[in-house]
């Protein structure tokens, strides 16, 4: 070898750190796959319509959802587009304003579920051993408890406020996220680029938050989207049983307050029930689209 070639391509020294390969994160390609998914587009369009209706609808409609505006249990068209409830409140006004609380509960409870699940699952999957055994025993304990019964007990003990409902739904729904996160951390921690980062001197906190977590997020994001729909249904179930926040109008509260008049005045529960159906459907379609976009096998097609 010539001296010029040696000077141009010097041999690596022991002081130089070898480059650490990072996992490929084709978020741009995943976004394009999501946007090309027709079902995901329908779900996204539905969700945008629901958000616009709940955010702008009350101001445009201009009817107080808490005031008696017509005779109780009036049918749709008799002074109000969707009829009135058992005390004469406008159903449409209640559905428009109630969507804000329902969506807030769903998003907040799902966020709490994801935070708890990520913490438990990441610690369990990364450290393993005794920590894994203890955390999984706690997870199994919450998993075998009746979710609705536990939520009812928590809401009853701490009073049925919006914060309590969000807390109760988050506490009973984190086990699936935890198990999924644990499985992903256990799989990823044995990959070559993680081992290389550990050999290079990376701390556990750095490996967990900056190296493993980004690669473990895709299935967690899908599960989080579906958890939002489950939280909305959970809030509706609690309100149906009379455990909703009576001071905050929501779709579940409208159904719960008018359940005794279902046979005589079906419209009092039809509108909020249909709104819940559309919202959960939109979230499910969006979740399926995210799953297809983040699935490596879909990107190879």
N, C-alpha and C positions, 0 to 999 in steps of 0.2 A: 504494500500500500504506500502510495506516495505521501510525502510529508504534508503537502497541501491538503490532501483529503483528510488527513488526521486532524489538521487544524480546523478544517471546515466542519467536520463531524466529530467533535471530541467525545470520548467515552463518558458515560454518566458516573458521577462520583457517589460515594456513600452518603454524602450530605444532602444530595438531592432526593426529594420525596417522589416516589413513583406516582404517576397520574392515577386518580381513582375514577373508575368508570361509573357514570351515573345512569340510572334507568331512563329509558326513553319515555317522555311524557307528551304524546301527540295530542294536546288539548285542542289545537286548531282543527286537526282532522276529525276529532270526536265531535266538535261543534258542527262541522259541515255534515257529518252523518246524522246528527240529531235534527238539523234543519231540513234534511231531505226525507226524514221519516214523516209520512203523512199522518199517522195516528198521533205522534208527538206534536205535530203542528196543530191538529184539531184540539188536543188538550191544552196547548199553550194559548190558542185563540179563546177557548172557553174560559180559561183562568183570567186572561186579560179582560174579558167582558165582565166577569164577576167582580174583579177588582175595581173596574171603572164604575160599575153599578153601585158598589158599596161605598166608594169614596166620593163620587159625584152625585149619585142618585138622590140621597136625602136632601141636598141643597136644591136640586132641580125640582123634585116633587113638592117640597115645601110643606109637608104635613107633619105635625107633631106625633110621633109614634106612641107617646104616653098619654095623649088626650083622647077623650071620648068624642068622636066626630060624627057618629051615626048610631042608629039603634043596634043593640047587641045582636050578634049572630045574623047580621044582614048578609044576604047572598051576594055574590059578585055582580056588579052592575047596578045595584040599588044604592047609588050614591058613592060607591067606592069600587075601584077596578077589581080588587080581589076579595071584597067583602070585609066584614068586621069580626072581631073576636068576641069572647063571652062578655066583655064589658064595653063593647062599642069602639074599640081602637081599630085604626086602619091597618089591615093586614099587610098591604104593600109597603106602607111606611115602616112597619116593624121589620119586614124582611130586608128592606134596604139598609136600615141602620143596624139590624142584628147581625148582618154579615161581617161587620167590622169586628165585633167581639168574637164571633165564631172563628174567623180566620186568625185573629190574634191568639186565641187559645190554642188552635191547631199548630201554628208556627212556634209559639213559645214553648208549648209542651214538647214538641218534636225537638226543639233546640236543647231543652233540658235533658231529654232522653239521650240525645247524641253525645252531649258533654259527659254525662255519667257513664254511658257505655264506652266511650273512647278512653276515659281515664281507667276504668276497671279492666277493659280488654287489653289496652296497651301495656299496662303494668303486668298483667297476668301472662300475656304472650311473650313479652320481652324477657322478663326475669325467670319465668318458669319456676320449677322447684316448689318450695314451701309457699312462696307468695302466690303462685298459680293455684295451688291446692286450696289455700284459704279463700282467695277471691272467687274461685269457682264454686266453693261451698256456699258462699254468700249469694252468688248468682243463682244457684239451684234453689236456695231457700225462697228467693223472690219469685222464681219461675214457677214453683209448684203452688204458690198462694193464688187463690181466686182473684184475678185482677180487679174485676168490678167490685167485689166485696171489700177488698182492701181500700180501693179508692173511696167507696162509700163511707167506710169507717174514718178515714182521714178527713174527708170533707165534713162529716158530722162532728168530729172532735174539734176541729179548728174553725168551724162555721163556714157555710157555703159562700165564700167570696171568690172573686175571679183569680186572685193569687193562689188561694188554696186549691182551686180546681186544677190550675196549671201544675202546681206542685204535685198533686195526687196523681195526675195522668203521667207526669214525668217519672215519678218514683216507681210506678207499676209497669212501665213499658221499656225500660232500658236493657233488659236481659238479652234480647236478640242482638242489639247493637254490640253489646259486650262480647258475646260469643263470636260474632262475625269479625270484630276487630282482633280478638285473641287469635283466631285462626290465621288471619292475614299477617299479624306480627310474627307468629311462629313460622310461617312459610318464608317471609321476606328476610328474617334475621339470619337465615342460613345461606343467603345468596352471596356470591363472590364480592360484589361491590360493598356490601355491608361489612363483610369480614376484612376487606382492605381498609375501609374507613376505621375499623376498630384497631387494626394493626398500626395505622398511621397515628394513633393516639387520640381519636375522637372520644369525647365523654359520652356516657349513657344518655344524658339529657339531649345532647346534640344528635346522637344516632336515632333516638326515638322521635324527636320533633322535626328534624330536618332531613333525615335520610329514609327512615322506614315509613313514617306517617304519610308523606305525600304519595308513596306507592300503594299504601293501604286504603287510601280515601275513596277510590272509585266505587267499590261495592258498598261502602258506608254511605256514600251520597245517595245511591239508589234506595237503600234501606231507609234513610232519613226522609226521602220524598214520600215513600209509602207510609211511614210513621205519621206524617202530617195528616193524611187522610184518616188513619186510625184514631188519631187524637180528636179530630172533628166528630167522628162517630161516637167516641167515648164521652165527649162533652154533651152530645145530644142525649145519650143514654142516661147520664147523671141528671140532666135537666128533666127528662121524662119521668124520672123517679122522684122529682121534687127536690133535688139537691143542687139546682142551679142558682146562680146569683140573681136574686129577684130585682136587684137595682140596676142590672145591666142587661139590656135587651139582646137576645141571641136567638138563632134559629131553633136551637134545642129548647130554650125557655118558652118560645111561642108554642111549640108542640106540647111541652109538658103542661102548660097552663090551660090548654084547650083539649086535652086528651079525653076529658069526660063528655065532650060534645062531638066526638068523632062521627057517630052515626047520624046525628041530626044536622051537623054543620061540618061536612067533610072539608070544606075550603079553608077552615081555620088551621088545619095541619098539612094540607096538600101543598101550599106554596112554600113554606119553610122546608118541608120534606123534599120537595123537588129541588130546592136550592142546595140542600145537603147532597142529594144524589148527583147533581151536576158538578159540584165542587170535588167530591171524592172521585168521580169519573175522570175529571180533568187531571187531578193529581196522579191517578193511576196511569193515565196515558202518558203523562210527562215522565213518570218514573220508568215506564217501559221504554220510552225513547232514550232516556239517559242510560239505561241498562244496555241497550243495543249499541249506543255510541261508545260506551266505555268498554265494551266487550272486544278483546283483541281479535276474536274470530270474525266479528262483523267487519272490522277494518281490512281484513284480507280479501273480502269479496270484491 
